[in-house]
Amino acid sequence: MKFTIERSIFLKSLSRVQGVVERRATVPILANIYLETRQTGLELRATDMDLEISETVFCEIERTGSATAPAYMVYDIMRKLPENARVNLEHYPEESQLVLCSGKSKFILKSLPVTDFPALVESTLPISFKVRAIDLRSLIERTRFAMSTEATRYYLNGIYLYAVHNAGVGVLRAIATDGYRLALAEVSLPKDAYNMPSVILPRKTVEELRTLIEETTTEITTSLSNTKIRFAFGQNTILISKLIDGTFPDCERVIPVNNNKTIEVNAKALAEAVSRVSTVMATDKARAVKLEVVRDSLVLSASNTTTNNNATDELDAVCDCTPLSIGFNSRYLLDILGQMTGDTVRFAVSDPSSPMMVREVADDSALYILMPMRV
């Protein structure tokens, strides 16, 4: 294998695929990327056995073939080469070497056998549909912060994606929860997605998918089964992932139905106030902030039991409830407020010990649930 490629093209493609590679891969071949030159260009592929990303880019091919290369090593080399550099790569299979040259720079890298490089075999994916990049981005961005990181509850370590049909109207819904907060978002159901199975996208897949979507404006072809999912970004970039083999809890059952006490407040002002008062809790693991309704005001307070530092702040609010005092984890509350794009946020509560519902006043396509804390 021998080819020449623009450094900018190679670096951009490497940045897309190398995120899959584990820095401390226990299997040596998984620390490598797979390179193959064919008529369509240069294919780069990386996998961790659960997730695979491949991309095809243009290059000048002198000799077809395939090789493996240490992923992060090649990425770092490309990063440090001059901006307008051209790169020549040649594989010497007999010596198990990949020689990379650019200008007067030369690198000789170890290349493991291509036969050792695993492929995430695409089983039959019976359901296929196209989803707008803006819609998939919306589902991910508004829910991913609530994914759990607890290994024992692996089925919560991702985003639950499923189709919902209500009165002839279909929506594609995403839910994530860690048991302390829940995020739910939905978009119009894409054509041909009506019979899709309910699936759980793993955390790492969500993060890599998010990166790819950022550079996409067109529709994404999504194909899936009960065990795998495939996202195709045009003809050149493909992400294939195993799905979490578990049962996601019926979170819709925990959505409160009797939260008739409401508070409306400016979302940005509230986020800034929560951030201010929580400053005194820098050494407090609980990081609890208390919200108290006093007539047409929302009073925030926080205290550090270790240092005896405390803080208060007050905001104008529209309150349709009797005086109320309720506490929350400040970081969790800020995570939710960070999803707001409109001016006003609405809280709906029933009592200080029950979950609170959070929505934007101008957008009901997302819902957040936050468990209270004792303060």
PELINNOR-V58166 format. One record per residue. RES is the residue in three letters. SS is DSSP state (H for helix, E for strand, C for the rest). PHI is phi in radians with two decimals (none if undefined). PSI is psi in whole degrees, -180 to 180 (999 if undefined). Layout:
res = [RES:RES]
ss = [SS:SS]
phi = [PHI:PHI]
psi = [PSI:PSI]
This chain:
res = [MET:LYS:PHE:THR:ILE:GLU:ARG:SER:ILE:PHE:LEU:LYS:SER:LEU:SER:ARG:VAL:GLN:GLY:VAL:VAL:GLU:ARG:ARG:ALA:THR:VAL:PRO:ILE:LEU:ALA:ASN:ILE:TYR:LEU:GLU:THR:ARG:GLN:THR:GLY:LEU:GLU:LEU:ARG:ALA:THR:ASP:MET:ASP:LEU:GLU:ILE:SER:GLU:THR:VAL:PHE:CYS:GLU:ILE:GLU:ARG:THR:GLY:SER:ALA:THR:ALA:PRO:ALA:TYR:MET:VAL:TYR:ASP:ILE:MET:ARG:LYS:LEU:PRO:GLU:ASN:ALA:ARG:VAL:ASN:LEU:GLU:HIS:TYR:PRO:GLU:GLU:SER:GLN:LEU:VAL:LEU:CYS:SER:GLY:LYS:SER:LYS:PHE:ILE:LEU:LYS:SER:LEU:PRO:VAL:THR:ASP:PHE:PRO:ALA:LEU:VAL:GLU:SER:THR:LEU:PRO:ILE:SER:PHE:LYS:VAL:ARG:ALA:ILE:ASP:LEU:ARG:SER:LEU:ILE:GLU:ARG:THR:ARG:PHE:ALA:MET:SER:THR:GLU:ALA:THR:ARG:TYR:TYR:LEU:ASN:GLY:ILE:TYR:LEU:TYR:ALA:VAL:HIS:ASN:ALA:GLY:VAL:GLY:VAL:LEU:ARG:ALA:ILE:ALA:THR:ASP:GLY:TYR:ARG:LEU:ALA:LEU:ALA:GLU:VAL:SER:LEU:PRO:LYS:ASP:ALA:TYR:ASN:MET:PRO:SER:VAL:ILE:LEU:PRO:ARG:LYS:THR:VAL:GLU:GLU:LEU:ARG:THR:LEU:ILE:GLU:GLU:THR:THR:THR:GLU:ILE:THR:THR:SER:LEU:SER:ASN:THR:LYS:ILE:ARG:PHE:ALA:PHE:GLY:GLN:ASN:THR:ILE:LEU:ILE:SER:LYS:LEU:ILE:ASP:GLY:THR:PHE:PRO:ASP:CYS:GLU:ARG:VAL:ILE:PRO:VAL:ASN:ASN:ASN:LYS:THR:ILE:GLU:VAL:ASN:ALA:LYS:ALA:LEU:ALA:GLU:ALA:VAL:SER:ARG:VAL:SER:THR:VAL:MET:ALA:THR:ASP:LYS:ALA:ARG:ALA:VAL:LYS:LEU:GLU:VAL:VAL:ARG:ASP:SER:LEU:VAL:LEU:SER:ALA:SER:ASN:THR:THR:THR:ASN:ASN:ASN:ALA:THR:ASP:GLU:LEU:ASP:ALA:VAL:CYS:ASP:CYS:THR:PRO:LEU:SER:ILE:GLY:PHE:ASN:SER:ARG:TYR:LEU:LEU:ASP:ILE:LEU:GLY:GLN:MET:THR:GLY:ASP:THR:VAL:ARG:PHE:ALA:VAL:SER:ASP:PRO:SER:SER:PRO:MET:MET:VAL:ARG:GLU:VAL:ALA:ASP:ASP:SER:ALA:LEU:TYR:ILE:LEU:MET:PRO:MET:ARG:VAL]
ss = [C:E:E:E:E:E:H:H:H:H:H:H:H:H:H:H:H:H:H:H:C:C:C:C:C:C:C:H:H:H:H:E:E:E:E:E:E:E:C:C:E:E:E:E:E:E:E:C:C:C:E:E:E:E:E:E:E:C:C:E:E:E:E:C:E:E:E:E:E:E:H:H:H:H:H:H:H:H:H:H:C:C:C:C:C:E:E:E:E:E:E:E:C:C:C:C:E:E:E:E:E:E:C:C:E:E:E:E:E:E:C:C:C:H:H:H:C:C:C:C:C:C:C:C:C:C:E:E:E:E:E:E:H:H:H:H:H:H:H:H:H:C:C:H:H:H:C:C:C:C:H:H:H:H:H:H:C:E:E:E:E:E:E:E:E:E:C:C:E:E:E:E:E:E:E:E:E:C:C:C:E:E:E:E:E:E:E:E:C:C:C:C:C:C:C:C:C:C:E:E:E:E:H:H:H:H:H:H:H:H:H:H:H:H:C:C:C:C:E:E:E:E:E:E:C:C:C:E:E:E:E:E:E:C:C:C:E:E:E:E:E:E:C:C:C:C:C:C:C:C:H:H:H:H:C:C:C:C:C:C:E:E:E:E:E:E:H:H:H:H:H:H:H:H:H:H:H:H:H:H:H:C:C:C:C:C:C:E:E:E:E:E:E:E:C:C:E:E:E:E:E:E:E:C:C:C:C:C:C:E:E:E:E:E:E:E:C:E:E:E:C:C:C:E:E:E:E:E:E:H:H:H:H:H:H:H:H:C:C:C:C:C:C:E:E:E:E:E:E:C:C:C:C:C:C:E:E:E:E:E:C:C:E:E:E:E:E:E:E:E:C:C:E:C:C]
phi = [none:-2.64:-2.72:-2.18:-2.55:-1.20:-0.99:-1.10:-1.18:-1.12:-1.11:-1.10:-1.20:-1.05:-1.12:-1.33:-1.62:-1.26:-1.09:-1.25:-1.28:-1.34:-1.15:-2.00:-1.11:-1.36:-1.78:-0.89:-1.12:-1.32:-1.53:-1.96:-1.90:-1.72:-2.10:-2.51:-1.69:-2.48:-1.06:-1.39:2.28:-1.75:-1.70:-1.96:-2.49:-2.38:-2.65:-2.11:1.46:-1.93:-2.44:-2.42:-2.18:-2.27:-2.58:-1.99:-2.30:-1.34:-2.69:-1.66:-1.66:-1.76:-2.61:-1.28:2.72:-2.52:-2.82:-2.02:-2.55:-1.08:-1.02:-1.24:-1.11:-1.11:-1.06:-1.13:-1.08:-1.07:-1.09:-1.66:-1.35:-0.99:-1.00:-1.74:-1.24:-1.93:-2.12:-1.92:-2.15:-2.41:-1.77:-2.03:-1.08:-1.12:-1.66:0.95:-2.25:-2.11:-1.79:-2.05:-2.22:-2.67:1.06:-1.67:-1.56:-2.47:-2.26:-1.97:-2.01:-1.26:-2.14:-1.37:-1.02:-1.15:-1.18:-1.47:-1.35:-1.41:-2.11:-1.42:-1.07:-1.43:-1.34:-1.09:-2.03:-1.23:-1.79:-2.48:-2.70:-1.89:-2.15:-1.16:-1.01:-1.12:-1.28:-1.14:-1.08:-1.08:-1.07:-1.22:-1.11:-1.51:-2.22:-1.08:-1.12:-1.63:-1.10:-1.37:-2.02:-1.34:-1.13:-1.21:-1.95:-1.02:-1.21:-1.75:-1.48:-3.11:-1.95:-1.51:-2.12:-2.76:-1.66:-2.23:-2.17:-2.24:0.89:1.42:-1.85:-1.82:-2.32:-1.73:-2.01:-2.14:-2.35:-2.42:-2.71:-2.05:1.64:-1.86:-2.55:-2.36:-2.16:-2.27:-2.44:-2.57:-2.37:-1.04:-1.24:-1.11:-1.03:1.35:-1.75:-1.08:-1.78:-1.15:-1.30:-1.32:-2.35:-2.02:-1.40:-1.10:-0.92:-1.11:-1.09:-1.02:-1.18:-1.22:-1.10:-1.03:-1.10:-1.18:-1.14:-0.98:-1.82:-2.12:-2.12:-1.63:-1.31:-1.95:-1.40:-1.99:-2.20:-2.71:-2.30:-1.33:-2.10:-2.43:-2.46:-2.32:-2.04:-1.93:-1.76:1.16:-1.70:-1.88:-2.17:-2.34:-2.03:-2.12:-2.48:-1.27:-1.77:-1.20:-1.55:-2.94:-1.90:-1.33:-1.13:-1.34:-1.20:-1.12:-1.25:-1.62:-1.24:-1.07:-2.05:-2.07:-1.47:-1.81:-1.76:-2.08:-2.35:-2.04:-2.64:-1.14:-1.14:-1.15:-1.10:-1.17:-1.05:-1.15:-1.19:-1.07:-1.10:-1.14:-1.21:-1.30:-1.02:-1.28:-1.81:-0.99:-1.84:-1.77:-1.13:-1.18:0.87:-1.51:-2.11:-1.79:-1.89:-2.27:-1.50:-2.23:0.93:-1.81:-2.34:-2.03:-1.74:-1.87:-2.55:-2.61:-2.53:-1.91:-1.20:-1.42:-1.80:1.15:-1.41:-2.58:-2.62:-2.38:-2.67:-2.48:-2.28:-1.21:-2.64:-1.81:-2.02:-1.88:-2.90:-1.31:-0.84:-2.54:-2.33:-2.58:-1.99:-2.51:-1.18:-1.11:-1.16:-1.12:-1.14:-1.15:-1.03:-1.21:-1.09:-1.18:-1.54:-1.33:-1.91:-1.59:-1.37:-2.05:-1.97:-2.03:-1.77:-2.20:-2.30:-2.01:-2.77:-1.13:-1.86:-1.91:-1.06:-1.82:-1.67:-2.27:-2.49:-1.37:-1.11:-1.62:-2.62:-1.77:-1.48:-2.40:-2.42:-2.22:-2.09:-2.27:-1.36:-1.39:-2.17:-1.34:-2.31]
psi = [132:131:165:139:150:135:-41:-40:-46:-44:-43:-42:-41:-39:-29:-40:-28:-15:-22:-29:129:133:-30:53:127:-23:115:-41:-26:-8:4:161:154:131:133:129:131:-178:-32:-9:-154:123:130:137:138:148:155:16:-17:-24:139:135:132:149:142:130:164:140:166:112:126:-34:125:161:-170:157:167:155:145:117:-57:-30:-50:-41:-45:-38:-47:-39:-33:-5:158:151:-42:23:153:144:133:129:135:134:132:89:-33:-36:-1:47:148:119:124:123:142:115:-126:4:140:133:132:113:148:136:118:159:134:-25:-18:-14:123:155:138:97:129:107:179:128:90:-25:130:134:166:133:141:139:-39:-33:-45:-38:-42:-44:-44:-49:-34:-5:-23:-29:-21:2:142:155:5:121:-31:-25:62:-29:-11:0:48:-168:129:124:127:162:142:138:116:117:43:-1:127:141:151:119:142:137:140:144:149:11:-19:-27:157:138:130:130:153:153:170:139:124:153:139:6:6:-34:17:144:156:130:159:114:124:154:-49:-39:-42:-45:-41:-38:-42:-42:-43:-38:-33:-29:18:137:-12:-176:150:124:120:125:140:162:-164:-14:-21:159:147:130:123:121:92:-146:-9:-25:129:133:126:134:145:154:157:126:88:175:117:137:156:83:-23:-21:-22:-2:121:147:-10:28:87:6:120:150:126:132:157:124:-45:-43:-39:-44:-42:-39:-42:-42:-39:-52:-27:-7:-35:-8:24:-31:8:117:-32:-40:47:136:138:133:127:126:120:102:-118:36:154:115:127:140:151:149:152:112:-20:-43:-10:19:147:162:150:158:162:139:149:141:158:111:120:65:164:167:135:143:125:144:151:158:123:-37:-42:-40:-41:-36:-43:-46:-27:-14:-10:130:-18:-180:-39:136:144:127:138:122:164:-44:168:-13:3:159:147:139:140:130:158:140:-37:2:113:17:0:145:139:140:132:127:140:167:153:131:999]
